[in-house]
Amino acid sequence: MRIKTSVARHKRRRRLLDHASGFRGTPNNRLRRAKDSVQRSMNYMFDGRKLRKRDFRGMFIVRVNAAVRAHGITYSRFISGLAKAGVALDRKVLAELAIRDAAAFTRVVETAKAALS
């Protein structure tokens, strides 16, 4: 009897154990435990890529909120003013402006205030 999947099977096993190489305990060298642990870690990786976007958006909002409150306006009124003024800057760009270029951010805040009144 000839076994024709040996190369592929060894490659698959090696790849799985390479993914589990940093795990503690038996999951890094036992195939059945490694399968479960690698699958769980892949699920966490998938979820983490989504959560990272959510976390960054929240961080941008916190930064913009702190910057606009220094100008005497709240975050929600600022975003509303930007929408009414037709300014299409996303929260990431607004946060970068607030940190790196205070003069430009001040002009954006004044534009939003003018659109509100």
C-alpha positions as CSV (number, residue, x, y, z in Angstrom):
1,M,0.0,0.0,0.0
2,R,1.3,3.4,-1.0
3,I,0.7,6.5,1.0
4,K,0.6,9.6,-1.3
5,T,-0.3,12.3,1.2
6,S,2.8,12.1,3.4
7,V,4.6,15.2,2.1
8,A,1.4,17.3,2.2
9,R,0.5,16.0,5.6
10,H,3.9,16.7,7.1
11,K,3.8,20.2,5.5
12,R,0.4,20.9,7.0
13,R,1.5,19.6,10.4
14,R,4.6,21.7,10.3
15,R,2.7,24.8,9.3
16,L,0.2,24.3,12.1
17,L,2.9,23.8,14.7
18,D,4.8,26.9,13.4
19,H,1.7,28.9,14.1
20,A,1.5,27.5,17.6
21,S,5.3,28.0,18.3
22,G,4.9,30.7,20.9
23,F,2.1,29.1,22.9
24,R,2.7,27.9,26.5
25,G,2.4,24.3,27.5
26,T,1.3,21.4,25.3
27,P,-0.4,23.4,22.5
28,N,3.0,24.3,21.0
29,N,4.0,20.7,20.3
30,R,0.9,18.5,20.4
31,L,-1.1,18.4,17.1
32,R,-4.6,18.1,18.5
33,R,-4.2,20.8,21.1
34,A,-2.3,23.0,18.7
35,K,-5.2,22.8,16.2
36,D,-7.7,24.1,18.8
37,S,-5.4,26.8,20.1
38,V,-4.4,28.0,16.6
39,Q,-8.1,28.1,15.5
40,R,-8.9,30.1,18.7
41,S,-6.1,32.5,18.1
42,M,-7.1,33.0,14.5
43,N,-10.6,33.9,15.7
44,Y,-9.1,36.4,18.1
45,M,-7.0,37.9,15.3
46,F,-10.1,38.3,13.1
47,D,-12.0,40.0,15.9
48,G,-9.0,42.1,16.9
49,R,-8.7,43.6,13.4
50,K,-12.3,44.9,13.8
51,L,-11.8,46.1,17.4
52,R,-8.7,48.0,16.5
53,K,-10.6,50.2,14.0
54,R,-13.3,50.8,16.7
55,D,-10.6,51.7,19.3
56,F,-8.8,54.1,17.0
57,R,-12.1,55.8,16.1
58,G,-12.9,56.3,19.8
59,M,-9.4,57.7,20.4
60,F,-9.8,60.1,17.6
61,I,-13.1,61.3,19.0
62,V,-11.6,61.8,22.5
63,R,-8.8,63.9,21.0
64,V,-11.1,66.0,18.9
65,N,-13.5,66.5,21.8
66,A,-10.7,67.7,24.1
67,A,-9.4,70.1,21.4
68,V,-12.8,71.6,20.6
69,R,-13.7,72.1,24.2
70,A,-10.7,74.3,24.5
71,H,-12.4,76.5,21.9
72,G,-15.7,76.6,23.8
73,I,-17.8,74.2,21.8
74,T,-18.8,70.6,22.3
75,Y,-17.9,67.7,20.1
76,S,-21.4,67.0,18.8
77,R,-22.0,70.7,18.0
78,F,-18.7,70.8,16.2
79,I,-19.4,67.8,14.0
80,S,-22.9,69.2,13.3
81,G,-21.3,72.5,12.3
82,L,-18.8,70.8,10.0
83,A,-21.7,68.9,8.3
84,K,-23.6,72.1,7.8
85,A,-20.6,73.9,6.4
86,G,-19.9,71.0,4.0
87,V,-16.4,70.3,5.4
88,A,-15.6,66.6,4.7
89,L,-12.8,65.8,7.1
90,D,-12.8,62.5,8.9
91,R,-12.1,62.1,12.6
92,K,-8.6,60.8,12.0
93,V,-7.6,64.0,10.1
94,L,-9.3,66.2,12.6
95,A,-7.3,64.5,15.4
96,E,-4.0,64.9,13.6
97,L,-4.8,68.6,12.9
98,A,-5.7,69.1,16.6
99,I,-2.3,67.7,17.7
100,R,0.1,68.9,14.9
101,D,-1.4,72.1,13.5
102,A,-3.3,74.1,16.0
103,A,-3.7,77.1,13.7
104,A,-5.4,75.1,11.0
105,F,-7.6,73.3,13.6
106,T,-8.7,76.7,15.0
107,R,-9.8,77.8,11.5
108,V,-11.8,74.6,11.1
109,V,-13.5,75.2,14.5
110,E,-14.3,78.8,13.4
111,T,-15.8,77.5,10.2
112,A,-18.0,75.1,12.2
113,K,-19.1,77.8,14.6
114,A,-20.0,80.1,11.7
115,A,-22.1,77.4,10.1
116,L,-24.0,76.9,13.4
117,S,-25.0,80.5,13.8
